[in-house]
Amino acid sequence: MKKIALLILSGVAVLGLKAQHDEHQPFLQKSFPRGSVHQLVAETSGGNVSVYGSASGDARVEVYIQSDNGRWNLSKDEIQQRLNEQYDLTVAMDGNVLKAIARPKRNMDNWRHGLSISFCIYTPEVVGSHIVTSGGNLVLKDLSGKEDFTTSGGNIDVDHLTGTIVGRTSGGNVRISDSHNDIDLATSGGNMDALRCDGKIQLTTSGGNVGLMSVKGIIHAATSGGQVDGSQITGELHAGTSGGNVVLSDVSASLDAATSGGNIRVNFLAMGKYVHLTNSSGDISVQLPQNQGMDLRISGEQVHATALNNFSGDQDEHHISGTINGGGIPVKVDGNGGSVHVSFR
């Protein structure tokens, strides 16, 4: 439920950002022939950037400007005066690169008259991008190419991207859905959610939770202090947290999962090439398929196993070492100071 709530809240935030643009007229709007746009460069110091790929129509940049305190109370003349005095604003083509750039002038000295400059950009679907904002949110949707985007403090929402996807935020949440190929996303302090994605996926957060739903491929999910929570995972998953729980259900994958301070709970539908679970102090509970061949190496302060059929080997209250159904997939569980519960279905 926690994971679903995070996904819903992130989606609501994006809808709110779009609604904010919809209810205000852009300060500036420019269109460009779609065939001329192969790359996008967007940069702003305090506003949001939204990029939407489209299968038809010209490329278009909409510039939304409000006072730096978040109010939409400035007249167009006052905005233009502040721009002239304190900002360099560029919306233009440079060869086949569409540039939307807002930078404070080097001699800017009146920050009380600062502006929040946001871009809403419509491009062809096949376009690479380089996007930077110091404090705003980032939204990218329906793009195919190499996408590189960074925000110092905002949220990131990515939907229907294909290609090489690299995104960073220092403090916001990250959500990615229906995206493919090579995904590398990180946040220093927020939560991360991946929904219906496949490929090579790397999600890293220093302090938040990581949620995985219907993901497939080679997946690395790491957090320093939060929980890793996932369902319907296929392929290969490496999951790690320094202080939270690892809770995974409907897994059909090779799995390497570790936590230093929480519990591990895993439910397998099918197994991949290996299972390796490690915990320093909490408990481990794992449910394995009944009819697969396995090599079991399980240890903990207390080890409990149910329905251990066709087993050959040694078993006591601290260890299980042997084979089931003639052996096969290596299953290594290190409970260290916690209890280990193993069941089969």
N, C-alpha and C positions, 0 to 999 in steps of 0.2 A: 504493500500500500504506500509506503514511504517513497519508493521509486516512482510509482505511477503519479503520485502527487507532484514530485519534482518535475516530471515530464510535462504535466499539465500546466504548472506554474510558469515554466519556461516558455511554453507556447503562448500563454496569456500575455507574458511580457512582450513577446514579438508582436502580437496583435495590437497591444497598446502602443508600441512604437509606430506601427503603420497607421493606426488611427490618429495618432498625433499629427502625422504628416497630412493625412486626408482632411483634417479639419482646419488646416492653415494653408494659405496660398504660398507657393515658393517665392522667395525674394528674386530668384533668377532661374531661368529655365533655358537650356540650349539643347538642340538636336543635331545629330551627326549621321551621315549615311552608314548603315549597319555594316556594309561590306568593307568599310575603311578601318573598322575597330578590331584589332587583333589582341591588344593588351590594354590593361587598365591600371593606372596608378592613381590612388586616392589617399589624401593625407589631410588631417585636420587636428588641431591641438586640443579641442574640448568637446566636439560634437559627435554625433552618431554617423555611421556609414552603413547604408543598406544597398546591396547589389542584387539585382534580379535578372537572370537570363531569360531571353525571350526568343521564340522561334520566328518571329516576324516583327516588322516595324523598324523604324530608325532607332539608333541608340539615343539615349536622352539622359541629361543630368539635371536634377532639380536641387536647388540650393535653398535650405531653410535656415533662417537666422533669427535668433532670439537673444535677449540680454543674457549675460553670463550667470545671472541668478535664476534662470529658468523661466522668466516671464516673457510673454509675447506682447509686450506693451510698447514696443518701439515703432515709431513711424518709419516708412521707407526712406525718407530723407535723412532721419537721424542714423539709421543703419548705414546708409551710403557715406555719411560724413565720418562715422567711426571706421568704416572700411578704408576710406581714403587716408585717414590719419594713421591707422595702427595695423593694418593687415595687407598682405599680398594675396589676392584671390585670383586663381587661374582655373578656367574651365575651357579647355581647348584641345585640339589634336596636335600631336607632335609626331609626325610621320604616321605610323599605324597605331600609336599609343594614345589613348584617351586619358587626359590628365584632369583631375579635379583636386586642387590643392589650395588649402587655406593656411597661411602661416602668419604669426605675429611679426611685425617689422622688428628689426634689431633694436631700434631706438624706442620701442613701445615702452611708455613709462606711466600710463594711466590705466592700471588694471581694473579700477572700479568701472571703467567704461568698456570692459572686455565683452566679447561676443562669443556665443556658442554657435558654431557654424557646422551644420549637418548636411550630408549628401544622400540623396536617394537616386540611384543610378540604374538605368536599364540598358543592358548590353545584349549582343548576340550570346547564345548559349555557349558556343565554343570560344572562350576567351580566358587568357591567363590574367592574374591580378596580383598587385602588391598594394596592401591597404594598411594604413597606420592611423590610429587615433590615440591621443594621450589619456582621454578619460571617458570616452563614450562607448556605446554598445555597437556591436558588429552583427549584421545579418547578411548571409549569402545564400542564394537559392537558385537552383536550376542552372548550374555552371559546369563546364567540362574543360579541364586544362590544369595548369599549375597555379594553385591559389595559395598565396602567402599573406597572412593577416595578423595584426597585433594590436592590442589595446592595453593600456596601462592599468585601467581600473574597471572596465565595463564587462558586460556579458557577451558571450559569443553564441550565436544560433546559426546552425548550418543545416541545410536541407537540400537533398537531391543534387549533391556534388559528385563528380566523377573525375578521377585523375590523381594528382599529387596535392594533398591538402595539409597545410602546415599552419596551425593557429596557436597564438599565445595570448594569455591575459594574466595580469599580475594579481587581480583580486576578484574577478567575476566568476559566474557560473558558465559552464560550457554544455551545449546540447547539440548533438549531431544525429540526423535521421536520414534513412534511405540514401546513403552515400557509399561510394565504392572505391576500390583500388588501394591507394596508399594514404593512410590517415595518421597524422601525428598532431595531437592536441594536448595542451598543458595549461594549468592554472596554478597560481601560487597559493590561493586560499579558498577557492570555490568548489562547488559540486560539479560532477561530470556525468552526463547521460548519453548513451549510444543506443539507438533504436533502429532495427532493421538495416544494419550495415554489414558489409563484407569486404574482405581483403586483408591487407596488413594494417592492423589497428593498434595504435599506441595512445593510451590515455593516462596522464600523470597529473596528480594534484598533491600539493603539500599538506593541505589541511581538511579537505572536504571528502564527501562520499563519491563512489563511482558506481553507477548503475548501468547494467547491460541487459538489453532485451532483444532477443532474436538477432544475434550477431554470429557471423561465420567468418573463419579465416585464422590467421595467426594473430592472436590478441594479447597485448600486454596492458594490464590495468594495475596501477600502483597509486597508493595514497600513504602519506606519512601518519595521518591521524584518524582517518575516517573508516567507513565500512565499504567493502566491495560486495555488491548485491547483483545477482544475475539470474537469468532464466533463458532457456532455449538457446544454448550455446553449442556451436558446432565447429570442429577444427582443432585448434590448439590454444589453450588459455594459460597465461602466466599471470597470477593474481597475487598481490602482496600488500600488506598494510602493517604499519608499526604498532598501531594501538587499537584497531577496530576489529570487527567480525568479518568473516568471509562466509557469505550465504549464497549458495548456488543450487538451482533446481533445473531439472530436465536437461542435463548435460550430456552431450554426445561428442566428447572431445578428449584429447590428451590434456592432462591437467597438472600444473605445478602451482600450488597455493600455499601461502605462508602468512602467519601473523605472529607478532611478538607478544601481544597482550590480550587478544580477544578469543572468540570461539570460531570453529570452522564447522559448517554444516553443508554437506554436498549430497545431492541426489542424482545418480546417473541413470540415463535411459540406455546409453551404450557407451562403451569405453573406446578410447583411442589407443595410442601406442604405449602410454604409461600413465600412472597416477602417483603423485608425490605430494603429500600433505605434511606440513610442519607447523608446530605450535610450541611456544616457549612456556606458557603457563595455563592457558584455557583448555577447554574440552574440544574434542573432535568427534563428529558424528558423520558417518559416511554410509550411504546405501548403494550397493553394487548390484549389477545384473546377476541373476542366479546361475545362468548356464554358460558363462564364459570361463575359459581357462585362465588362471591367474597364478602368479608367484607372489605370495604374501609375505611382507616383512613389516610387522606392526608392533609398536612398542608404546608404553605409556605407564603412568602411575597405576592406573587400573585399565585393563583391556577386557571388553565384553563383546562377544560375538553371538549372533543368533542365526539359526538355519545354516550352519557351516557344514554343508553336505559335500560328499566326495572329496574330503580333505585328507591330505597326507603330510605329516610333519609334526612339529612340537607346538604345544600350547600350554600356557599357564596364565596366572592373573596379570602378568606384566608383559607378555609377549605372545605373538602368533608368528610362527615361521614355518612355511611349507607351501604346498601347492593345492589348488582346488581345480577340479575337473581336468587333472593331468598337467596343469601349469600353462603358462603363456604370458599374459600381460603383466609386467612388473607393477606391483602395488606396494608402495612404501609409505608408511604413516608413522611419523615421529611425534608422539604426544608429549614427550618430555615430562613435565610436572603435572600434566592434566590427564583426564580420563579419555579413553578412546572407545567409541561404540560403533561396531560394524554390523550391518545387517544386509540381507540379500532379498531380491524380489524377482 
